[in-house]
Amino acid sequence: MHSVHWPALVTLGIAVLLFVNAANVGRQRGRYRIDAPHTSGHPMLERAFRVQMNTIENTVLMLPVMWLFALYLSGVWAAVLGALWLAARIWYGIVYMQEPKCRGPAFGTSMLLIAAMMLGALWGVGRVLLG
């Protein structure tokens, strides 16, 4: 069995990121006096909301493939790739809040890391099924 302690730590880091993103949306709502359920009304709220939603959407894809990679291939490498993904999503959020048009490289990096984990997970599962 592969060690899952490091991917568990990355998972906790992702939970913190999701919490921080949600808090940022709330902070922008308060700063610009925009009551829920509105998600528009000031560009900074809209940016914070998009960062939050895009990160949630990306997380739904990332977590299962990271854990499959950890269980069927390598817990350490899953954590390394997951930590890089986490760094890319933090980069994405910072850049998006400053200038949304510049978010492409951070987004692309996070998607490339998901693809790497997905291929690794597929390889690991396939190896067990065919082995």
C-alpha positions in Angstrom: 0.0 0.0 0.0 1.2 3.5 -0.9 1.5 6.1 1.8 -1.5 8.4 1.8 -0.3 10.8 4.5 1.2 13.3 2.0 -1.9 13.4 -0.3 -4.0 13.8 2.9 -2.0 16.9 3.7 -2.5 18.3 0.2 -6.2 17.6 0.5 -6.3 19.7 3.7 -4.4 22.4 1.9 -7.1 22.4 -0.8 -9.8 22.6 1.9 -8.0 25.7 3.2 -7.9 27.2 -0.2 -11.6 26.7 -0.7 -12.3 28.2 2.7 -10.1 31.3 1.8 -11.9 31.7 -1.5 -15.3 31.6 0.1 -14.2 34.1 2.7 -12.9 36.4 -0.1 -16.3 36.3 -1.7 -17.9 37.3 1.6 -15.3 40.1 2.1 -16.0 41.5 -1.4 -19.7 41.4 -0.7 -19.3 43.4 2.5 -16.8 45.8 1.0 -19.1 46.7 -1.9 -22.4 46.2 -0.1 -23.7 43.5 -2.4 -26.2 41.2 -0.7 -26.6 37.5 -1.4 -27.8 36.0 -3.7 -26.4 38.6 -6.1 -23.1 37.6 -7.8 -22.6 40.8 -9.7 -22.6 44.5 -9.0 -18.9 45.2 -8.7 -16.0 43.7 -10.8 -14.0 42.7 -7.7 -17.0 40.6 -6.4 -17.4 39.1 -9.8 -13.7 38.2 -9.9 -13.7 36.7 -6.4 -16.9 34.7 -7.2 -15.3 33.4 -10.5 -12.1 32.4 -8.7 -14.2 30.5 -6.1 -16.4 28.7 -8.6 -13.6 27.9 -11.0 -11.5 26.5 -8.2 -14.4 24.4 -7.0 -15.0 23.1 -10.5 -11.3 22.2 -10.9 -11.2 20.6 -7.4 -14.0 18.2 -8.3 -11.9 16.9 -11.1 -8.5 17.0 -9.3 -9.2 15.3 -6.0 -10.4 11.9 -7.4 -7.5 11.6 -9.8 -5.0 12.6 -7.2 -6.3 10.0 -4.8 -6.4 7.3 -7.5 -2.9 8.2 -8.4 -1.9 7.9 -4.8 -3.6 4.5 -4.2 -2.5 2.9 -7.5 0.8 4.4 -8.3 2.6 6.6 -5.7 1.4 8.6 -2.7 4.5 10.7 -2.7 4.2 11.7 -6.3 0.5 12.3 -6.0 1.3 14.7 -3.2 4.0 16.4 -5.3 1.7 16.9 -8.2 -1.2 17.8 -5.9 0.9 20.4 -4.2 2.0 21.9 -7.5 -1.7 22.0 -8.5 -2.5 23.8 -5.3 0.3 26.3 -6.0 -1.1 26.8 -9.5 -4.6 27.5 -8.2 -3.3 30.0 -5.7 -1.4 31.7 -8.5 -4.6 31.6 -10.6 -6.6 33.3 -7.8 -4.0 36.0 -7.3 -3.7 36.7 -11.0 -7.4 36.6 -11.6 -8.1 39.1 -8.9 -5.5 41.5 -10.4 -6.1 41.0 -14.1 -8.5 38.3 -15.3 -7.1 38.3 -18.8 -3.7 37.1 -17.5 -5.0 33.9 -15.8 -4.3 31.6 -18.8 -0.8 30.3 -17.7 -2.0 29.5 -14.2 -5.1 27.8 -15.5 -3.1 25.8 -18.1 -0.6 24.7 -15.5 -3.4 23.4 -13.2 -5.0 21.5 -16.0 -1.7 20.0 -17.2 -1.2 18.7 -13.6 -4.6 17.2 -13.6 -3.9 15.5 -16.9 -0.6 14.1 -15.5 -2.4 12.7 -12.5 -5.2 11.3 -14.6 -2.8 9.5 -16.9 -0.8 8.2 -13.9 -4.0 7.0 -12.2 -5.1 5.3 -15.5 -1.7 3.6 -15.8 -1.8 2.5 -12.1 -5.4 1.1 -12.3 -4.7 -0.5 -15.7 -1.6 -2.2 -14.4 -3.6 -3.7 -11.5 -6.5 -4.8 -13.7 -4.2 -6.3 -16.4 -1.5 -7.6 -14.0 
